[in-house]
Amino acid sequence: MSIQIDWQAFTPISLVGGLMLGVATVILLLGIGRIAGISGIFSSLLKPKRVEMWQVLFILGLVISPLFYGLVKPLPDIEISRSLPLLIGAGLLVGFGTRLVQVVPVDMVFAVMRDCRHDQWRRR
């Protein structure tokens, strides 16, 4: 299996965005010992007694960042080839599934790192 990179779509802005996301993930992990998993952060917002400001800001940043990008460059056209209810259902199944197993697939490496060395990374 090989990964093909579309170099025509790769821009300095995408590099900066990826670096910002990576740095933010590391800061979140090393700073408070939390993993930047969207399912976990979003589900925490649904439990009002456990909501923290960083969670609200994280989700808000995901929602408004395309608006800021749109101020600099036009947003790319999006072509959706499947029905909207199917996409919503698939997203809900992924979200519930990741909460069910308590690990977001992208964050498995960070989860292992957190479990192995969590006490050394957490601020006291």
C-alpha positions as CSV (number, residue, x, y, z in Angstrom):
1,M,0.0,0.0,0.0
2,S,1.4,3.4,-0.9
3,I,0.3,6.9,-0.2
4,Q,-0.1,9.3,-3.1
5,I,0.4,13.0,-2.3
6,D,-1.3,15.5,-4.5
7,W,1.5,18.1,-4.8
8,Q,-0.7,20.4,-6.7
9,A,-3.0,20.8,-3.6
10,F,0.0,21.1,-1.2
11,T,0.6,24.8,-0.3
12,P,2.5,26.7,2.3
13,I,-0.8,27.4,4.1
14,S,-1.5,23.6,4.4
15,L,2.0,23.2,5.9
16,V,1.4,25.9,8.4
17,G,-2.0,24.5,9.3
18,G,-0.6,21.0,9.8
19,L,2.2,22.4,12.0
20,M,-0.2,24.4,14.1
21,L,-2.4,21.4,14.6
22,G,0.6,19.2,15.5
23,V,2.0,21.8,18.0
24,A,-1.5,22.3,19.6
25,T,-1.9,18.5,20.0
26,V,1.5,18.2,21.7
27,I,0.8,21.2,24.0
28,L,-2.6,19.7,25.0
29,L,-1.0,16.3,25.7
30,L,2.1,17.6,27.6
31,G,0.2,20.5,29.2
32,I,-2.8,18.8,30.7
33,G,-2.4,15.1,29.7
34,R,-5.4,15.2,27.3
35,I,-5.7,13.8,23.8
36,A,-7.0,16.0,21.0
37,G,-9.7,13.5,19.9
38,I,-12.7,15.2,18.4
39,S,-15.2,12.6,19.6
40,G,-14.1,12.9,23.2
41,I,-13.9,16.6,23.2
42,F,-17.3,17.0,21.6
43,S,-19.0,14.5,23.9
44,S,-17.6,16.3,26.9
45,L,-19.4,19.4,25.7
46,L,-22.6,17.4,26.0
47,K,-22.0,16.8,29.7
48,P,-22.3,20.3,31.2
49,K,-20.8,19.4,34.6
50,R,-17.5,18.5,32.9
51,V,-17.1,21.3,30.3
52,E,-13.8,23.2,30.4
53,M,-13.0,26.4,28.4
54,W,-10.3,24.7,26.3
55,Q,-12.9,22.2,25.0
56,V,-15.2,25.0,23.9
57,L,-12.4,26.9,22.3
58,F,-11.1,23.8,20.5
59,I,-14.5,23.1,18.9
60,L,-15.1,26.8,18.2
61,G,-11.7,26.9,16.4
62,L,-12.7,24.0,14.2
63,V,-15.9,25.7,13.3
64,I,-14.6,29.2,12.6
65,S,-11.2,28.4,11.1
66,P,-12.7,28.0,7.6
67,L,-14.2,31.4,7.9
68,F,-10.9,33.0,8.6
69,Y,-9.3,31.0,5.7
70,G,-12.1,32.3,3.5
71,L,-11.0,35.9,4.2
72,V,-7.6,35.1,2.8
73,K,-8.4,32.8,-0.1
74,P,-11.6,31.5,-1.6
75,L,-12.8,28.3,-0.1
76,P,-12.5,25.3,-2.5
77,D,-15.6,23.9,-4.1
78,I,-16.9,20.8,-2.3
79,E,-18.5,18.0,-4.2
80,I,-20.5,15.5,-2.1
81,S,-21.3,12.4,-4.0
82,R,-23.3,10.6,-1.3
83,S,-26.6,11.6,0.3
84,L,-26.4,13.9,3.3
85,P,-28.4,11.5,5.6
86,L,-25.9,8.7,4.8
87,L,-22.9,11.0,5.7
88,I,-24.6,12.1,8.9
89,G,-25.3,8.5,9.8
90,A,-21.7,7.5,9.1
91,G,-20.4,10.3,11.2
92,L,-22.6,9.4,14.1
93,L,-21.6,5.8,13.9
94,V,-17.9,6.7,13.9
95,G,-18.4,9.0,16.9
96,F,-20.4,6.5,18.9
97,G,-18.0,3.7,18.0
98,T,-14.9,5.7,19.2
99,R,-16.7,6.5,22.4
100,L,-17.7,2.9,22.8
101,V,-14.1,1.7,22.7
102,Q,-12.8,4.8,24.4
103,V,-10.0,5.4,21.8
104,V,-10.1,7.6,18.7
105,P,-8.3,5.7,16.0
106,V,-6.0,8.6,15.1
107,D,-5.1,9.0,18.7
108,M,-4.0,5.4,19.5
109,V,-0.3,6.3,19.5
110,F,-0.9,9.2,21.9
111,A,-3.1,7.0,24.1
112,V,-0.3,4.5,24.5
113,M,2.2,7.3,25.2
114,R,-0.2,8.8,27.7
115,D,-0.8,5.5,29.5
116,C,3.0,4.7,29.7
117,R,4.3,8.1,30.8
118,H,1.2,10.0,31.9
119,D,2.5,10.9,35.4
120,Q,5.7,12.5,34.1
121,W,3.8,14.7,31.5
122,R,1.0,16.0,33.7
123,R,1.5,19.3,35.5
124,R,1.1,19.2,39.2
